[in-house]
């Protein structure tokens, strides 16, 4: 029905209090309101971003925990594979190579990325 929504359209919808999944399904009103209050929206890849800066929330969370900015070659891995779960204990800093290896191994063992 909705097709793929661009991040620009998602920000616009989020300002109106509406949040959609990649397939256009709307999240619950309660969840939508919680995200709007935090100034966040969900991008086309399923990650939370800040409305004002378009910055990825999980990167900000891990930078705050580490007390430094992430380098260009550092990536964040969600341990439980839930892109919306940005608790520090669910996030892991990896190099690009180690991150790809982790997902490849997971794909081989479980059939899931």
C-alpha positions as a Markdown table, in Angstrom:
| # | Residue | x | y | z |
|---|---|---|---|---|
| 1 | Unk | 0.0 | 0.0 | 0.0 |
| 2 | Unk | 2.6 | 2.6 | 1.1 |
| 3 | Unk | 5.6 | 1.2 | -0.7 |
| 4 | Unk | 9.0 | 2.2 | 0.4 |
| 5 | Unk | 9.0 | 5.5 | 2.3 |
| 6 | Unk | 12.0 | 7.8 | 2.0 |
| 7 | Unk | 13.7 | 9.1 | 5.2 |
| 8 | Unk | 12.4 | 12.6 | 4.3 |
| 9 | Unk | 8.8 | 11.4 | 4.1 |
| 10 | Unk | 9.3 | 9.4 | 7.4 |
| 11 | Unk | 10.5 | 12.6 | 9.2 |
| 12 | Unk | 7.5 | 14.5 | 7.9 |
| 13 | Unk | 5.1 | 11.7 | 9.0 |
| 14 | Unk | 6.9 | 11.5 | 12.4 |
| 15 | Unk | 6.3 | 15.2 | 13.0 |
| 16 | Unk | 2.6 | 14.4 | 12.6 |
| 17 | Unk | 2.9 | 11.6 | 15.1 |
| 18 | Unk | 2.7 | 8.7 | 12.6 |
| 19 | Unk | 5.4 | 6.0 | 12.3 |
| 20 | Unk | 5.6 | 3.3 | 9.7 |
| 21 | Unk | 7.6 | 0.1 | 9.3 |
| 22 | Unk | 9.5 | -0.6 | 6.1 |
| 23 | Unk | 6.4 | -2.2 | 4.6 |
| 24 | Unk | 4.2 | 0.8 | 5.5 |
| 25 | Unk | 2.6 | -0.8 | 8.5 |
| 26 | Unk | 1.8 | 1.8 | 11.2 |
| 27 | Unk | 3.3 | 1.3 | 14.7 |
| 28 | Unk | 0.9 | 1.6 | 17.7 |
| 29 | Unk | -0.2 | 5.1 | 18.7 |
| 30 | Unk | 1.5 | 4.7 | 22.1 |
| 31 | Unk | 4.8 | 3.8 | 20.5 |
| 32 | Unk | 4.5 | 6.6 | 18.0 |
| 33 | Unk | 3.9 | 9.2 | 20.7 |
| 34 | Unk | 6.9 | 7.9 | 22.7 |
| 35 | Unk | 9.1 | 8.3 | 19.7 |
| 36 | Unk | 7.8 | 11.8 | 18.9 |
| 37 | Unk | 8.3 | 12.9 | 22.5 |
| 38 | Unk | 12.0 | 11.8 | 22.1 |
| 39 | Unk | 12.3 | 13.6 | 18.8 |
| 40 | Unk | 12.9 | 10.3 | 16.9 |
| 41 | Unk | 11.6 | 8.5 | 13.9 |
| 42 | Unk | 12.3 | 5.1 | 12.2 |
| 43 | Unk | 14.3 | 5.3 | 8.9 |
| 44 | Unk | 13.9 | 3.2 | 5.8 |
| 45 | Unk | 16.3 | 0.6 | 7.1 |
| 46 | Unk | 14.4 | 0.2 | 10.4 |
| 47 | Unk | 16.8 | 2.1 | 12.6 |
| 48 | Unk | 15.8 | 5.0 | 15.0 |
| 49 | Unk | 17.1 | 8.4 | 14.0 |
| 50 | Unk | 16.8 | 11.9 | 15.6 |
| 51 | Unk | 14.3 | 14.2 | 13.9 |
| 52 | Unk | 16.4 | 17.3 | 14.2 |
| 53 | Unk | 19.9 | 15.9 | 13.1 |
| 54 | Unk | 19.0 | 12.7 | 11.3 |
| 55 | Unk | 21.7 | 11.0 | 13.4 |
| 56 | Unk | 21.4 | 7.3 | 14.3 |
| 57 | Unk | 20.3 | 6.9 | 17.9 |
| 58 | Unk | 22.3 | 3.7 | 18.5 |
| 59 | Unk | 25.5 | 5.5 | 17.5 |
| 60 | Unk | 24.8 | 8.3 | 20.0 |
| 61 | Unk | 24.0 | 5.9 | 22.8 |
| 62 | Unk | 27.3 | 4.0 | 22.4 |
| 63 | Unk | 29.3 | 7.2 | 22.0 |
| 64 | Unk | 27.8 | 8.4 | 25.3 |
| 65 | Unk | 28.7 | 5.1 | 27.0 |
| 66 | Unk | 32.3 | 5.1 | 25.6 |
| 67 | Unk | 32.8 | 8.9 | 26.3 |
| 68 | Unk | 34.1 | 9.4 | 22.8 |
| 69 | Unk | 33.1 | 9.7 | 19.1 |
| 70 | Unk | 33.1 | 6.5 | 17.0 |
| 71 | Unk | 35.7 | 6.3 | 14.3 |
| 72 | Unk | 34.7 | 5.9 | 10.6 |
| 73 | Unk | 35.7 | 2.2 | 10.6 |
| 74 | Unk | 33.6 | 1.3 | 13.7 |
| 75 | Unk | 30.1 | -0.1 | 13.4 |
| 76 | Unk | 27.5 | -1.0 | 15.9 |
| 77 | Unk | 26.0 | -4.5 | 16.2 |
| 78 | Unk | 22.6 | -5.1 | 17.8 |
| 79 | Unk | 23.2 | -8.4 | 19.7 |
| 80 | Unk | 19.6 | -9.4 | 19.7 |
| 81 | Unk | 19.1 | -8.4 | 16.1 |
| 82 | Unk | 16.4 | -5.9 | 17.1 |
| 83 | Unk | 17.3 | -2.6 | 15.4 |
| 84 | Unk | 15.0 | -0.7 | 17.7 |
| 85 | Unk | 16.6 | -2.0 | 20.9 |
| 86 | Unk | 19.2 | 0.6 | 21.6 |
| 87 | Unk | 20.0 | -0.3 | 25.2 |
| 88 | Unk | 23.8 | -0.1 | 25.8 |
| 89 | Unk | 23.9 | -3.8 | 26.9 |
| 90 | Unk | 22.5 | -4.7 | 23.4 |
| 91 | Unk | 25.0 | -2.7 | 21.5 |
| 92 | Unk | 28.5 | -3.9 | 20.5 |
| 93 | Unk | 31.2 | -1.9 | 18.7 |
| 94 | Unk | 32.9 | -3.8 | 15.9 |
| 95 | Unk | 35.1 | -3.2 | 12.9 |
| 96 | Unk | 33.4 | -3.5 | 9.5 |
| 97 | Unk | 35.2 | -6.8 | 8.9 |
| 98 | Unk | 34.2 | -8.3 | 12.3 |
| 99 | Unk | 30.6 | -7.1 | 11.9 |
| 100 | Unk | 30.3 | -8.8 | 8.5 |
| 101 | Unk | 31.9 | -12.0 | 9.8 |
| 102 | Unk | 29.4 | -12.1 | 12.7 |
| 103 | Unk | 26.4 | -11.7 | 10.4 |
| 104 | Unk | 27.8 | -14.3 | 7.9 |
| 105 | Unk | 28.4 | -16.8 | 10.7 |
| 106 | Unk | 24.9 | -16.2 | 12.0 |
| 107 | Unk | 23.5 | -16.7 | 8.5 |
| 108 | Unk | 25.3 | -20.0 | 8.1 |
| 109 | Unk | 24.3 | -21.3 | 11.6 |
| 110 | Unk | 20.7 | -20.1 | 11.8 |
| 111 | Unk | 19.7 | -19.1 | 8.3 |
| 112 | Unk | 19.1 | -15.5 | 9.6 |
| 113 | Unk | 21.3 | -12.4 | 9.2 |
